[in-house]
Amino acid sequence: MKSEENMTLEMSMTQMGMDSLMVIELRRWWKHKFGLSISAMEIMASGNLVALGKLAATNLTTRFGYNLQ
């Protein structure tokens, strides 16, 4: 992984150094913290941290019945 100073929210997962083992750990953390399931493919396909955050927000609002519109 890159240091915090060398990262931006727009960097791709691979640019940040995300590998398959890190994806597995992120999936586990995601399930523990958000109570949501996410696939490794969804994580890598999200593109960057901004998109991953939007995915989390969308899934959480759906889970709790909120409408962000």
PDB file of N, CA, C, O and CB in Angstrom:
ATOM      1  N   MET A   1       0.843  -1.185   0.000  1.00  0.00           N
ATOM      2  CA  MET A   1       0.000   0.000   0.000  1.00  0.00           C
ATOM      3  C   MET A   1       0.885   1.245   0.000  1.00  0.00           C
ATOM      4  O   MET A   1       2.022   1.232   0.471  1.00  0.00           O
ATOM      5  CB  MET A   1      -0.957   0.000   1.223  1.00  0.00           C
ATOM      6  N   LYS A   2       0.332   2.292  -0.533  1.00  0.00           N
ATOM      7  CA  LYS A   2       1.034   3.570  -0.582  1.00  0.00           C
ATOM      8  C   LYS A   2       0.802   4.323   0.720  1.00  0.00           C
ATOM      9  O   LYS A   2      -0.162   4.073   1.443  1.00  0.00           O
ATOM     10  CB  LYS A   2       0.568   4.414  -1.794  1.00  0.00           C
ATOM     11  N   SER A   3       1.710   5.249   0.996  1.00  0.00           N
ATOM     12  CA  SER A   3       1.517   6.085   2.175  1.00  0.00           C
ATOM     13  C   SER A   3       0.344   7.031   1.924  1.00  0.00           C
ATOM     14  O   SER A   3      -0.005   7.312   0.777  1.00  0.00           O
ATOM     15  CB  SER A   3       2.814   6.883   2.514  1.00  0.00           C
ATOM     16  N   GLU A   4      -0.241   7.502   2.973  1.00  0.00           N
ATOM     17  CA  GLU A   4      -1.409   8.382   2.877  1.00  0.00           C
ATOM     18  C   GLU A   4      -1.108   9.634   2.054  1.00  0.00           C
ATOM     19  O   GLU A   4      -1.964  10.113   1.311  1.00  0.00           O
ATOM     20  CB  GLU A   4      -1.883   8.781   4.275  1.00  0.00           C
ATOM     21  N   GLU A   5       0.094  10.155   2.186  1.00  0.00           N
ATOM     22  CA  GLU A   5       0.475  11.373   1.462  1.00  0.00           C
ATOM     23  C   GLU A   5       0.544  11.149  -0.046  1.00  0.00           C
ATOM     24  O   GLU A   5       0.392  12.096  -0.818  1.00  0.00           O
ATOM     25  CB  GLU A   5       1.820  11.880   1.964  1.00  0.00           C
ATOM     26  N   ASN A   6       0.770   9.907  -0.471  1.00  0.00           N
ATOM     27  CA  ASN A   6       0.912   9.601  -1.894  1.00  0.00           C
ATOM     28  C   ASN A   6      -0.360   9.046  -2.516  1.00  0.00           C
ATOM     29  O   ASN A   6      -0.326   8.515  -3.626  1.00  0.00           O
ATOM     30  CB  ASN A   6       2.030   8.621  -2.092  1.00  0.00           C
ATOM     31  N   MET A   7      -1.478   9.162  -1.814  1.00  0.00           N
ATOM     32  CA  MET A   7      -2.733   8.615  -2.326  1.00  0.00           C
ATOM     33  C   MET A   7      -3.755   9.717  -2.532  1.00  0.00           C
ATOM     34  O   MET A   7      -3.746  10.743  -1.851  1.00  0.00           O
ATOM     35  CB  MET A   7      -3.288   7.554  -1.374  1.00  0.00           C
ATOM     36  N   THR A   8      -4.640   9.472  -3.495  1.00  0.00           N
ATOM     37  CA  THR A   8      -5.803  10.334  -3.680  1.00  0.00           C
ATOM     38  C   THR A   8      -7.033   9.436  -3.753  1.00  0.00           C
ATOM     39  O   THR A   8      -6.918   8.239  -4.017  1.00  0.00           O
ATOM     40  CB  THR A   8      -5.665  11.226  -4.972  1.00  0.00           C
ATOM     41  N   LEU A   9      -8.181  10.001  -3.526  1.00  0.00           N
ATOM     42  CA  LEU A   9      -9.420   9.236  -3.573  1.00  0.00           C
ATOM     43  C   LEU A   9      -9.741   8.755  -4.978  1.00  0.00           C
ATOM     44  O   LEU A   9     -10.513   7.812  -5.154  1.00  0.00           O
ATOM     45  CB  LEU A   9     -10.563  10.066  -3.044  1.00  0.00           C
ATOM     46  N   GLU A  10      -9.148   9.403  -5.983  1.00  0.00           N
ATOM     47  CA  GLU A  10      -9.432   9.047  -7.370  1.00  0.00           C
ATOM     48  C   GLU A  10      -8.511   7.959  -7.915  1.00  0.00           C
ATOM     49  O   GLU A  10      -8.723   7.491  -9.034  1.00  0.00           O
ATOM     50  CB  GLU A  10      -9.324  10.268  -8.234  1.00  0.00           C
ATOM     51  N   MET A  11      -7.503   7.545  -7.161  1.00  0.00           N
ATOM     52  CA  MET A  11      -6.597   6.490  -7.620  1.00  0.00           C
ATOM     53  C   MET A  11      -7.356   5.178  -7.733  1.00  0.00           C
ATOM     54  O   MET A  11      -8.250   4.892  -6.936  1.00  0.00           O
ATOM     55  CB  MET A  11      -5.390   6.337  -6.660  1.00  0.00           C
ATOM     56  N   SER A  12      -6.988   4.380  -8.735  1.00  0.00           N
ATOM     57  CA  SER A  12      -7.622   3.070  -8.867  1.00  0.00           C
ATOM     58  C   SER A  12      -7.150   2.158  -7.741  1.00  0.00           C
ATOM     59  O   SER A  12      -6.147   2.424  -7.078  1.00  0.00           O
ATOM     60  CB  SER A  12      -7.307   2.438 -10.248  1.00  0.00           C
ATOM     61  N   MET A  13      -7.890   1.090  -7.544  1.00  0.00           N
ATOM     62  CA  MET A  13      -7.527   0.141  -6.500  1.00  0.00           C
ATOM     63  C   MET A  13      -6.127  -0.431  -6.743  1.00  0.00           C
ATOM     64  O   MET A  13      -5.341  -0.587  -5.809  1.00  0.00           O
ATOM     65  CB  MET A  13      -8.560  -0.994  -6.429  1.00  0.00           C
ATOM     66  N   THR A  14      -5.833  -0.733  -7.977  1.00  0.00           N
ATOM     67  CA  THR A  14      -4.510  -1.296  -8.277  1.00  0.00           C
ATOM     68  C   THR A  14      -3.414  -0.254  -8.106  1.00  0.00           C
ATOM     69  O   THR A  14      -2.308  -0.594  -7.685  1.00  0.00           O
ATOM     70  CB  THR A  14      -4.478  -1.857  -9.701  1.00  0.00           C
ATOM     71  N   GLN A  15      -3.692   1.002  -8.422  1.00  0.00           N
ATOM     72  CA  GLN A  15      -2.707   2.060  -8.193  1.00  0.00           C
ATOM     73  C   GLN A  15      -2.396   2.223  -6.711  1.00  0.00           C
ATOM     74  O   GLN A  15      -1.281   2.594  -6.343  1.00  0.00           O
ATOM     75  CB  GLN A  15      -3.208   3.382  -8.765  1.00  0.00           C
ATOM     76  N   MET A  16      -3.378   1.947  -5.865  1.00  0.00           N
ATOM     77  CA  MET A  16      -3.159   2.028  -4.421  1.00  0.00           C
ATOM     78  C   MET A  16      -2.408   0.820  -3.887  1.00  0.00           C
ATOM     79  O   MET A  16      -1.950   0.827  -2.745  1.00  0.00           O
ATOM     80  CB  MET A  16      -4.482   2.165  -3.699  1.00  0.00           C
ATOM     81  N   GLY A  17      -2.281  -0.214  -4.703  1.00  0.00           N
ATOM     82  CA  GLY A  17      -1.584  -1.417  -4.272  1.00  0.00           C
ATOM     83  C   GLY A  17      -2.513  -2.513  -3.787  1.00  0.00           C
ATOM     84  O   GLY A  17      -2.067  -3.459  -3.138  1.00  0.00           O
ATOM     85  N   MET A  18      -3.794  -2.402  -4.091  1.00  0.00           N
ATOM     86  CA  MET A  18      -4.771  -3.411  -3.681  1.00  0.00           C
ATOM     87  C   MET A  18      -4.498  -4.721  -4.404  1.00  0.00           C
ATOM     88  O   MET A  18      -4.438  -4.756  -5.633  1.00  0.00           O
ATOM     89  CB  MET A  18      -6.213  -2.928  -3.963  1.00  0.00           C
ATOM     90  N   ASP A  19      -4.334  -5.794  -3.645  1.00  0.00           N
ATOM     91  CA  ASP A  19      -4.169  -7.118  -4.247  1.00  0.00           C
ATOM     92  C   ASP A  19      -5.263  -8.036  -3.719  1.00  0.00           C
ATOM     93  O   ASP A  19      -6.113  -7.610  -2.936  1.00  0.00           O
ATOM     94  CB  ASP A  19      -2.755  -7.706  -3.942  1.00  0.00           C
ATOM     95  N   SER A  20      -5.242  -9.286  -4.144  1.00  0.00           N
ATOM     96  CA  SER A  20      -6.329 -10.203  -3.803  1.00  0.00           C
ATOM     97  C   SER A  20      -6.447 -10.438  -2.293  1.00  0.00           C
ATOM     98  O   SER A  20      -7.556 -10.570  -1.776  1.00  0.00           O
ATOM     99  CB  SER A  20      -6.124 -11.530  -4.511  1.00  0.00           C
ATOM    100  N   LEU A  21      -5.333 -10.490  -1.594  1.00  0.00           N
ATOM    101  CA  LEU A  21      -5.404 -10.688  -0.139  1.00  0.00           C
ATOM    102  C   LEU A  21      -6.002  -9.476   0.563  1.00  0.00           C
ATOM    103  O   LEU A  21      -6.756  -9.617   1.525  1.00  0.00           O
ATOM    104  CB  LEU A  21      -4.013 -10.979   0.427  1.00  0.00           C
ATOM    105  N   MET A  22      -5.663  -8.292   0.079  1.00  0.00           N
ATOM    106  CA  MET A  22      -6.233  -7.077   0.659  1.00  0.00           C
ATOM    107  C   MET A  22      -7.729  -6.984   0.385  1.00  0.00           C
ATOM    108  O   MET A  22      -8.494  -6.505   1.223  1.00  0.00           O
ATOM    109  CB  MET A  22      -5.522  -5.840   0.108  1.00  0.00           C
ATOM    110  N   VAL A  23      -8.140  -7.446  -0.792  1.00  0.00           N
ATOM    111  CA  VAL A  23      -9.569  -7.446  -1.128  1.00  0.00           C
ATOM    112  C   VAL A  23     -10.327  -8.353  -0.171  1.00  0.00           C
ATOM    113  O   VAL A  23     -11.421  -8.008   0.275  1.00  0.00           O
ATOM    114  CB  VAL A  23      -9.793  -7.900  -2.591  1.00  0.00           C
ATOM    115  N   ILE A  24      -9.762  -9.500   0.146  1.00  0.00           N
ATOM    116  CA  ILE A  24     -10.399 -10.422   1.095  1.00  0.00           C
ATOM    117  C   ILE A  24     -10.540  -9.763   2.463  1.00  0.00           C
ATOM    118  O   ILE A  24     -11.583  -9.879   3.106  1.00  0.00           O
ATOM    119  CB  ILE A  24      -9.586 -11.732   1.214  1.00  0.00           C
ATOM    120  N   GLU A  25      -9.500  -9.078   2.906  1.00  0.00           N
ATOM    121  CA  GLU A  25      -9.566  -8.376   4.192  1.00  0.00           C
ATOM    122  C   GLU A  25     -10.571  -7.241   4.154  1.00  0.00           C
ATOM    123  O   GLU A  25     -11.292  -7.019   5.127  1.00  0.00           O
ATOM    124  CB  GLU A  25      -8.194  -7.837   4.575  1.00  0.00           C
ATOM    125  N   LEU A  26     -10.630  -6.513   3.033  1.00  0.00           N
ATOM    126  CA  LEU A  26     -11.592  -5.424   2.898  1.00  0.00           C
ATOM    127  C   LEU A  26     -13.019  -5.966   2.916  1.00  0.00           C
ATOM    128  O   LEU A  26     -13.900  -5.359   3.525  1.00  0.00           O
ATOM    129  CB  LEU A  26     -11.336  -4.635   1.604  1.00  0.00           C
ATOM    130  N   ARG A  27     -13.257  -7.093   2.259  1.00  0.00           N
ATOM    131  CA  ARG A  27     -14.593  -7.724   2.283  1.00  0.00           C
ATOM    132  C   ARG A  27     -14.992  -8.067   3.709  1.00  0.00           C
ATOM    133  O   ARG A  27     -16.126  -7.820   4.119  1.00  0.00           O
ATOM    134  CB  ARG A  27     -14.617  -9.003   1.405  1.00  0.00           C
ATOM    135  N   ARG A  28     -14.066  -8.631   4.459  1.00  0.00           N
ATOM    136  CA  ARG A  28     -14.333  -9.003   5.856  1.00  0.00           C
ATOM    137  C   ARG A  28     -14.645  -7.755   6.688  1.00  0.00           C
ATOM    138  O   ARG A  28     -15.591  -7.747   7.476  1.00  0.00           O
ATOM    139  CB  ARG A  28     -13.118  -9.764   6.462  1.00  0.00           C
ATOM    140  N   TRP A  29     -13.850  -6.711   6.506  1.00  0.00           N
ATOM    141  CA  TRP A  29     -14.072  -5.452   7.236  1.00  0.00           C
ATOM    142  C   TRP A  29     -15.424  -4.855   6.869  1.00  0.00           C
ATOM    143  O   TRP A  29     -16.170  -4.410   7.741  1.00  0.00           O
ATOM    144  CB  TRP A  29     -12.943  -4.437   6.935  1.00  0.00           C
ATOM    145  N   TRP A  30     -15.740  -4.846   5.564  1.00  0.00           N
ATOM    146  CA  TRP A  30     -17.005  -4.303   5.044  1.00  0.00           C
ATOM    147  C   TRP A  30     -18.188  -5.002   5.722  1.00  0.00           C
ATOM    148  O   TRP A  30     -19.133  -4.354   6.171  1.00  0.00           O
ATOM    149  CB  TRP A  30     -17.087  -4.474   3.492  1.00  0.00           C
ATOM    150  N   LYS A  31     -18.116  -6.330   5.786  1.00  0.00           N
ATOM    151  CA  LYS A  31     -19.188  -7.113   6.411  1.00  0.00           C
ATOM    152  C   LYS A  31     -19.296  -6.777   7.896  1.00  0.00           C
ATOM    153  O   LYS A  31     -20.401  -6.611   8.414  1.00  0.00           O
ATOM    154  CB  LYS A  31     -18.940  -8.627   6.223  1.00  0.00           C
ATOM    155  N   HIS A  32     -18.172  -6.677   8.575  1.00  0.00           N
ATOM    156  CA  HIS A  32     -18.156  -6.406  10.021  1.00  0.00           C
ATOM    157  C   HIS A  32     -18.657  -4.995  10.334  1.00  0.00           C
ATOM    158  O   HIS A  32     -19.473  -4.821  11.240  1.00  0.00           O
ATOM    159  CB  HIS A  32     -16.738  -6.589  10.581  1.00  0.00           C
ATOM    160  N   LYS A  33     -18.190  -4.006   9.614  1.00  0.00           N
ATOM    161  CA  LYS A  33     -18.533  -2.610   9.911  1.00  0.00           C
ATOM    162  C   LYS A  33     -19.888  -2.177   9.370  1.00  0.00           C
ATOM    163  O   LYS A  33     -20.624  -1.452  10.038  1.00  0.00           O
ATOM    164  CB  LYS A  33     -17.479  -1.708   9.355  1.00  0.00           C
ATOM    165  N   PHE A  34     -20.217  -2.620   8.164  1.00  0.00           N
ATOM    166  CA  PHE A  34     -21.464  -2.178   7.533  1.00  0.00           C
ATOM    167  C   PHE A  34     -22.582  -3.203   7.619  1.00  0.00           C
ATOM    168  O   PHE A  34     -23.750  -2.862   7.434  1.00  0.00           O
ATOM    169  CB  PHE A  34     -21.212  -1.847   6.094  1.00  0.00           C
ATOM    170  N   GLY A  35     -22.240  -4.455   7.899  1.00  0.00           N
ATOM    171  CA  GLY A  35     -23.245  -5.504   7.906  1.00  0.00           C
ATOM    172  C   GLY A  35     -23.746  -5.832   6.509  1.00  0.00           C
ATOM    173  O   GLY A  35     -24.866  -6.316   6.342  1.00  0.00           O
ATOM    174  N   LEU A  36     -22.921  -5.570   5.511  1.00  0.00           N
ATOM    175  CA  LEU A  36     -23.283  -5.785   4.113  1.00  0.00           C
ATOM    176  C   LEU A  36     -22.303  -6.756   3.471  1.00  0.00           C
ATOM    177  O   LEU A  36     -21.139  -6.830   3.863  1.00  0.00           O
ATOM    178  CB  LEU A  36     -23.308  -4.448   3.339  1.00  0.00           C
ATOM    179  N   SER A  37     -22.776  -7.483   2.501  1.00  0.00           N
ATOM    180  CA  SER A  37     -21.901  -8.357   1.722  1.00  0.00           C
ATOM    181  C   SER A  37     -21.484  -7.630   0.453  1.00  0.00           C
ATOM    182  O   SER A  37     -22.271  -6.902  -0.152  1.00  0.00           O
ATOM    183  CB  SER A  37     -22.605  -9.705   1.382  1.00  0.00           C
ATOM    184  N   ILE A  38     -20.241  -7.840   0.063  1.00  0.00           N
ATOM    185  CA  ILE A  38     -19.724  -7.286  -1.183  1.00  0.00           C
ATOM    186  C   ILE A  38     -18.766  -8.317  -1.759  1.00  0.00           C
ATOM    187  O   ILE A  38     -18.032  -8.971  -1.019  1.00  0.00           O
ATOM    188  CB  ILE A  38     -19.014  -5.892  -0.960  1.00  0.00           C
ATOM    189  N   SER A  39     -18.773  -8.458  -3.058  1.00  0.00           N
ATOM    190  CA  SER A  39     -17.878  -9.427  -3.690  1.00  0.00           C
ATOM    191  C   SER A  39     -16.530  -8.769  -3.991  1.00  0.00           C
ATOM    192  O   SER A  39     -16.419  -7.545  -4.065  1.00  0.00           O
ATOM    193  CB  SER A  39     -18.511  -9.994  -4.989  1.00  0.00           C
ATOM    194  N   ALA A  40     -15.531  -9.597  -4.160  1.00  0.00           N
ATOM    195  CA  ALA A  40     -14.217  -9.100  -4.548  1.00  0.00           C
ATOM    196  C   ALA A  40     -14.315  -8.382  -5.891  1.00  0.00           C
ATOM    197  O   ALA A  40     -13.660  -7.364  -6.114  1.00  0.00           O
ATOM    198  CB  ALA A  40     -13.190 -10.256  -4.621  1.00  0.00           C
ATOM    199  N   MET A  41     -15.137  -8.923  -6.775  1.00  0.00           N
ATOM    200  CA  MET A  41     -15.315  -8.309  -8.091  1.00  0.00           C
ATOM    201  C   MET A  41     -15.915  -6.915  -7.967  1.00  0.00           C
ATOM    202  O   MET A  41     -15.494  -5.999  -8.674  1.00  0.00           O
ATOM    203  CB  MET A  41     -16.204  -9.186  -8.975  1.00  0.00           C
ATOM    204  N   GLU A  42     -16.893  -6.741  -7.079  1.00  0.00           N
ATOM    205  CA  GLU A  42     -17.497  -5.411  -6.878  1.00  0.00           C
ATOM    206  C   GLU A  42     -16.471  -4.419  -6.355  1.00  0.00           C
ATOM    207  O   GLU A  42     -16.452  -3.261  -6.772  1.00  0.00           O
ATOM    208  CB  GLU A  42     -18.683  -5.497  -5.903  1.00  0.00           C
ATOM    209  N   ILE A  43     -15.625  -4.867  -5.451  1.00  0.00           N
ATOM    210  CA  ILE A  43     -14.595  -3.982  -4.896  1.00  0.00           C
ATOM    211  C   ILE A  43     -13.663  -3.512  -6.003  1.00  0.00           C
ATOM    212  O   ILE A  43     -13.430  -2.313  -6.157  1.00  0.00           O
ATOM    213  CB  ILE A  43     -13.791  -4.699  -3.783  1.00  0.00           C
ATOM    214  N   MET A  44     -13.131  -4.450  -6.770  1.00  0.00           N
ATOM    215  CA  MET A  44     -12.180  -4.091  -7.815  1.00  0.00           C
ATOM    216  C   MET A  44     -12.850  -3.322  -8.951  1.00  0.00           C
ATOM    217  O   MET A  44     -12.234  -2.443  -9.554  1.00  0.00           O
ATOM    218  CB  MET A  44     -11.508  -5.341  -8.360  1.00  0.00           C
ATOM    219  N   ALA A  45     -14.102  -3.647  -9.243  1.00  0.00           N
ATOM    220  CA  ALA A  45     -14.816  -2.975 -10.327  1.00  0.00           C
ATOM    221  C   ALA A  45     -15.270  -1.567  -9.933  1.00  0.00           C
ATOM    222  O   ALA A  45     -15.588  -0.754 -10.802  1.00  0.00           O
ATOM    223  CB  ALA A  45     -16.020  -3.806 -10.747  1.00  0.00           C
ATOM    224  N   SER A  46     -15.300  -1.277  -8.637  1.00  0.00           N
ATOM    225  CA  SER A  46     -15.741   0.049  -8.207  1.00  0.00           C
ATOM    226  C   SER A  46     -14.833   1.138  -8.764  1.00  0.00           C
ATOM    227  O   SER A  46     -15.275   2.267  -8.973  1.00  0.00           O
ATOM    228  CB  SER A  46     -15.780   0.128  -6.681  1.00  0.00           C
ATOM    229  N   GLY A  47     -13.589   0.813  -9.001  1.00  0.00           N
ATOM    230  CA  GLY A  47     -12.680   1.766  -9.640  1.00  0.00           C
ATOM    231  C   GLY A  47     -11.796   2.513  -8.679  1.00  0.00           C
ATOM    232  O   GLY A  47     -10.571   2.462  -8.789  1.00  0.00           O
ATOM    233  N   ASN A  48     -12.404   3.213  -7.727  1.00  0.00           N
ATOM    234  CA  ASN A  48     -11.613   4.005  -6.772  1.00  0.00           C
ATOM    235  C   ASN A  48     -12.381   4.144  -5.460  1.00  0.00           C
ATOM    236  O   ASN A  48     -13.494   3.636  -5.322  1.00  0.00           O
ATOM    237  CB  ASN A  48     -11.276   5.413  -7.357  1.00  0.00           C
ATOM    238  N   LEU A  49     -11.774   4.834  -4.504  1.00  0.00           N
ATOM    239  CA  LEU A  49     -12.396   4.960  -3.188  1.00  0.00           C
ATOM    240  C   LEU A  49     -13.674   5.786  -3.206  1.00  0.00           C
ATOM    241  O   LEU A  49     -14.588   5.538  -2.420  1.00  0.00           O
ATOM    242  CB  LEU A  49     -11.423   5.571  -2.224  1.00  0.00           C
ATOM    243  N   VAL A  50     -13.740   6.758  -4.093  1.00  0.00           N
ATOM    244  CA  VAL A  50     -14.963   7.563  -4.202  1.00  0.00           C
ATOM    245  C   VAL A  50     -16.133   6.664  -4.616  1.00  0.00           C
ATOM    246  O   VAL A  50     -17.203   6.705  -4.008  1.00  0.00           O
ATOM    247  CB  VAL A  50     -14.774   8.728  -5.231  1.00  0.00           C
ATOM    248  N   ALA A  51     -15.919   5.862  -5.643  1.00  0.00           N
ATOM    249  CA  ALA A  51     -16.972   4.966  -6.122  1.00  0.00           C
ATOM    250  C   ALA A  51     -17.304   3.903  -5.082  1.00  0.00           C
ATOM    251  O   ALA A  51     -18.468   3.535  -4.921  1.00  0.00           O
ATOM    252  CB  ALA A  51     -16.550   4.300  -7.436  1.00  0.00           C
ATOM    253  N   LEU A  52     -16.297   3.410  -4.379  1.00  0.00           N
ATOM    254  CA  LEU A  52     -16.536   2.414  -3.333  1.00  0.00           C
ATOM    255  C   LEU A  52     -17.360   3.022  -2.192  1.00  0.00           C
ATOM    256  O   LEU A  52     -18.238   2.361  -1.639  1.00  0.00           O
ATOM    257  CB  LEU A  52     -15.194   1.863  -2.792  1.00  0.00           C
ATOM    258  N   GLY A  53     -17.081   4.257  -1.850  1.00  0.00           N
ATOM    259  CA  GLY A  53     -17.872   4.956  -0.834  1.00  0.00           C
ATOM    260  C   GLY A  53     -19.312   5.159  -1.258  1.00  0.00           C
ATOM    261  O   GLY A  53     -20.234   5.020  -0.453  1.00  0.00           O
ATOM    262  N   LYS A  54     -19.503   5.491  -2.536  1.00  0.00           N
ATOM    263  CA  LYS A  54     -20.863   5.659  -3.060  1.00  0.00           C
ATOM    264  C   LYS A  54     -21.618   4.332  -3.032  1.00  0.00           C
ATOM    265  O   LYS A  54     -22.815   4.293  -2.747  1.00  0.00           O
ATOM    266  CB  LYS A  54     -20.824   6.219  -4.498  1.00  0.00           C
ATOM    267  N   LEU A  55     -20.911   3.258  -3.327  1.00  0.00           N
ATOM    268  CA  LEU A  55     -21.530   1.930  -3.269  1.00  0.00           C
ATOM    269  C   LEU A  55     -21.963   1.608  -1.838  1.00  0.00           C
ATOM    270  O   LEU A  55     -23.052   1.079  -1.619  1.00  0.00           O
ATOM    271  CB  LEU A  55     -20.552   0.849  -3.790  1.00  0.00           C
ATOM    272  N   ALA A  56     -21.116   1.925  -0.881  1.00  0.00           N
ATOM    273  CA  ALA A  56     -21.465   1.703   0.524  1.00  0.00           C
ATOM    274  C   ALA A  56     -22.687   2.530   0.902  1.00  0.00           C
ATOM    275  O   ALA A  56     -23.610   2.020   1.538  1.00  0.00           O
ATOM    276  CB  ALA A  56     -20.277   2.054   1.444  1.00  0.00           C
ATOM    277  N   ALA A  57     -22.697   3.795   0.517  1.00  0.00           N
ATOM    278  CA  ALA A  57     -23.824   4.671   0.850  1.00  0.00           C
ATOM    279  C   ALA A  57     -25.123   4.164   0.233  1.00  0.00           C
ATOM    280  O   ALA A  57     -26.164   4.150   0.889  1.00  0.00           O
ATOM    281  CB  ALA A  57     -23.544   6.099   0.377  1.00  0.00           C
ATOM    282  N   THR A  58     -25.059   3.754  -1.015  1.00  0.00           N
ATOM    283  CA  THR A  58     -26.241   3.234  -1.697  1.00  0.00           C
ATOM    284  C   THR A  58     -26.774   1.986  -1.004  1.00  0.00           C
ATOM    285  O   THR A  58     -27.973   1.861  -0.756  1.00  0.00           O
ATOM    286  CB  THR A  58     -25.920   2.924  -3.158  1.00  0.00           C
ATOM    287  N   ASN A  59     -25.862   1.063  -0.696  1.00  0.00           N
ATOM    288  CA  ASN A  59     -26.283  -0.183  -0.048  1.00  0.00           C
ATOM    289  C   ASN A  59     -26.815   0.056   1.361  1.00  0.00           C
ATOM    290  O   ASN A  59     -27.767  -0.604   1.779  1.00  0.00           O
ATOM    291  CB  ASN A  59     -25.121  -1.165   0.004  1.00  0.00           C
ATOM    292  N   LEU A  60     -26.223   0.978   2.089  1.00  0.00           N
ATOM    293  CA  LEU A  60     -26.706   1.277   3.442  1.00  0.00           C
ATOM    294  C   LEU A  60     -28.068   1.966   3.409  1.00  0.00           C
ATOM    295  O   LEU A  60     -28.935   1.669   4.231  1.00  0.00           O
ATOM    296  CB  LEU A  60     -25.696   2.156   4.184  1.00  0.00           C
ATOM    297  N   THR A  61     -28.256   2.880   2.466  1.00  0.00           N
ATOM    298  CA  THR A  61     -29.567   3.546   2.396  1.00  0.00           C
ATOM    299  C   THR A  61     -30.654   2.562   1.998  1.00  0.00           C
ATOM    300  O   THR A  61     -31.782   2.648   2.483  1.00  0.00           O
ATOM    301  CB  THR A  61     -29.530   4.717   1.397  1.00  0.00           C
ATOM    302  N   THR A  62     -30.321   1.636   1.124  1.00  0.00           N
ATOM    303  CA  THR A  62     -31.286   0.592   0.753  1.00  0.00           C
ATOM    304  C   THR A  62     -31.589  -0.291   1.956  1.00  0.00           C
ATOM    305  O   THR A  62     -32.748  -0.606   2.224  1.00  0.00           O
ATOM    306  CB  THR A  62     -30.747  -0.265  -0.420  1.00  0.00           C
ATOM    307  N   ARG A  63     -30.562  -0.683   2.669  1.00  0.00           N
ATOM    308  CA  ARG A  63     -30.734  -1.568   3.829  1.00  0.00           C
ATOM    309  C   ARG A  63     -31.638  -0.934   4.885  1.00  0.00           C
ATOM    310  O   ARG A  63     -32.472  -1.611   5.486  1.00  0.00           O
ATOM    311  CB  ARG A  63     -29.371  -1.909   4.447  1.00  0.00           C
ATOM    312  N   PHE A  64     -31.464   0.373   5.104  1.00  0.00           N
ATOM    313  CA  PHE A  64     -32.225   1.028   6.157  1.00  0.00           C
ATOM    314  C   PHE A  64     -33.461   1.768   5.641  1.00  0.00           C
ATOM    315  O   PHE A  64     -34.147   2.452   6.401  1.00  0.00           O
ATOM    316  CB  PHE A  64     -31.339   1.986   6.890  1.00  0.00           C
ATOM    317  N   GLY A  65     -33.736   1.623   4.350  1.00  0.00           N
ATOM    318  CA  GLY A  65     -34.975   2.159   3.802  1.00  0.00           C
ATOM    319  C   GLY A  65     -34.993   3.655   3.581  1.00  0.00           C
ATOM    320  O   GLY A  65     -36.072   4.246   3.548  1.00  0.00           O
ATOM    321  N   TYR A  66     -33.845   4.292   3.429  1.00  0.00           N
ATOM    322  CA  TYR A  66     -33.792   5.716   3.164  1.00  0.00           C
ATOM    323  C   TYR A  66     -33.758   5.978   1.671  1.00  0.00           C
ATOM    324  O   TYR A  66     -33.360   5.114   0.889  1.00  0.00           O
ATOM    325  CB  TYR A  66     -32.580   6.343   3.840  1.00  0.00           C
ATOM    326  N   ASN A  67     -34.171   7.155   1.281  1.00  0.00           N
ATOM    327  CA  ASN A  67     -34.118   7.562  -0.115  1.00  0.00           C
ATOM    328  C   ASN A  67     -33.266   8.824  -0.187  1.00  0.00           C
ATOM    329  O   ASN A  67     -33.631   9.849   0.389  1.00  0.00           O
ATOM    330  CB  ASN A  67     -35.558   7.802  -0.706  1.00  0.00           C
ATOM    331  N   LEU A  68     -32.130   8.761  -0.889  1.00  0.00           N
ATOM    332  CA  LEU A  68     -31.222   9.905  -0.971  1.00  0.00           C
ATOM    333  C   LEU A  68     -31.633  10.939  -2.006  1.00  0.00           C
ATOM    334  O   LEU A  68     -30.988  11.982  -2.113  1.00  0.00           O
ATOM    335  CB  LEU A  68     -29.843   9.429  -1.279  1.00  0.00           C
ATOM    336  N   GLN A  69     -32.668  10.684  -2.757  1.00  0.00           N
ATOM    337  CA  GLN A  69     -33.043  11.625  -3.830  1.00  0.00           C
ATOM    338  C   GLN A  69     -33.795  12.804  -3.301  1.00  0.00           C
ATOM    339  O   GLN A  69     -34.182  13.685  -4.069  1.00  0.00           O
ATOM    340  CB  GLN A  69     -33.877  10.936  -4.880  1.00  0.00           C
TER     341      GLN A  69
END
